[in-house]
Amino acid sequence: MKTQVSNNIISSIELLDEIVEDKSVPKNIRITCEKTKKILTGDGDEKVKIDTAIQNLDLLADNVQVPTYTRMQIWNIVSLLESS
């Protein structure tokens, strides 16, 4: 189970990197994704990091500035994290 959790986090970080590197995504969205990535890669309890990341991403998904494709990527990341 631990490996699956780690794989989900790694996949989530890779997807967050895609959003951060996409220059068509508004800067404030990319900054929040970068902060969320740092939370996931930082020290601390894994469940707390996952919950914090999900909260950040839920707020992003509700933002009207988020392009549709990026919103779908965010939902995908949330799904990965929720299954961790």
Backbone torsions as a table, in degrees:
resi	resn	phi	psi	omega
1	MET	NA	-39.9	-179.6
2	LYS	-58.5	-40.0	179.5
3	THR	-63.8	-41.2	178.8
4	GLN	-62.2	-42.2	178.4
5	VAL	-61.4	-47.8	-179.4
6	SER	-61.9	-41.5	178.8
7	ASN	-63.9	-39.2	178.1
8	ASN	-64.9	-40.2	178.7
9	ILE	-67.1	-43.6	178.8
10	ILE	-61.0	-44.4	178.4
11	SER	-63.1	-39.5	179.0
12	SER	-63.8	-42.1	179.3
13	ILE	-64.0	-40.5	177.9
14	GLU	-62.7	-41.0	178.2
15	LEU	-68.1	-38.3	176.1
16	LEU	-63.0	-38.4	176.6
17	ASP	-59.8	-40.7	178.1
18	GLU	-59.2	-43.4	179.9
19	ILE	-66.9	-44.3	-178.4
20	VAL	-60.8	-36.0	-177.2
21	GLU	-84.6	-9.7	-178.9
22	ASP	-82.8	106.5	-176.7
23	LYS	-71.2	-10.8	177.0
24	SER	-80.9	-11.5	178.1
25	VAL	-85.3	134.2	178.9
26	PRO	-54.5	146.1	-174.2
27	LYS	-57.9	-41.6	-178.6
28	ASN	-63.3	-32.1	177.0
29	ILE	-69.7	-44.2	179.4
30	ARG	-63.6	-38.2	178.7
31	ILE	-63.6	-44.4	178.8
32	THR	-63.7	-38.5	177.3
33	CYS	-65.3	-38.6	177.7
34	GLU	-64.3	-42.9	177.7
35	LYS	-62.7	-40.9	179.4
36	THR	-64.5	-39.5	177.1
37	LYS	-61.9	-42.3	179.1
38	LYS	-64.3	-35.7	176.7
39	ILE	-61.9	-46.5	-177.5
40	LEU	-67.0	-30.7	-178.6
41	THR	-92.0	-8.4	-177.5
42	GLY	-78.1	179.4	177.9
43	ASP	-80.8	159.5	176.3
44	GLY	127.3	179.4	-179.8
45	ASP	-65.9	129.9	-176.1
46	GLU	-61.1	-41.0	-179.5
47	LYS	-64.8	-38.9	178.7
48	VAL	-66.2	-42.2	178.7
49	LYS	-62.1	-43.5	-179.9
50	ILE	-64.5	-45.3	179.6
51	ASP	-61.8	-42.6	179.3
52	THR	-63.9	-42.8	178.8
53	ALA	-61.9	-43.7	179.5
54	ILE	-62.2	-41.5	178.3
55	GLN	-61.2	-45.6	178.5
56	ASN	-60.2	-44.3	-177.1
57	LEU	-70.2	-34.3	175.9
58	ASP	-62.2	-41.0	177.4
59	LEU	-64.0	-40.7	178.0
60	LEU	-63.2	-42.5	-177.6
61	ALA	-61.4	-26.5	179.3
62	ASP	-85.7	-9.1	-177.5
63	ASN	-74.9	128.5	-177.4
64	VAL	-70.6	-16.9	-179.6
65	GLN	-78.5	-12.8	-176.7
66	VAL	-74.8	123.5	176.3
67	PRO	-61.1	152.6	-175.7
68	THR	-56.6	-45.9	-179.2
69	TYR	-62.6	-40.9	179.4
70	THR	-66.0	-38.5	177.6
71	ARG	-60.7	-39.8	178.0
72	MET	-65.6	-39.1	176.5
73	GLN	-62.3	-42.2	179.9
74	ILE	-62.5	-44.4	178.4
75	TRP	-62.0	-37.4	177.6
76	ASN	-63.2	-42.9	178.6
77	ILE	-63.4	-44.6	179.2
78	VAL	-59.2	-44.1	178.8
79	SER	-60.1	-42.9	177.3
80	LEU	-60.7	-45.5	-177.7
81	LEU	-68.4	-38.4	179.5
82	GLU	-65.8	-28.0	178.8
83	SER	-84.8	0.2	178.2
84	SER	-79.3	NA	NA
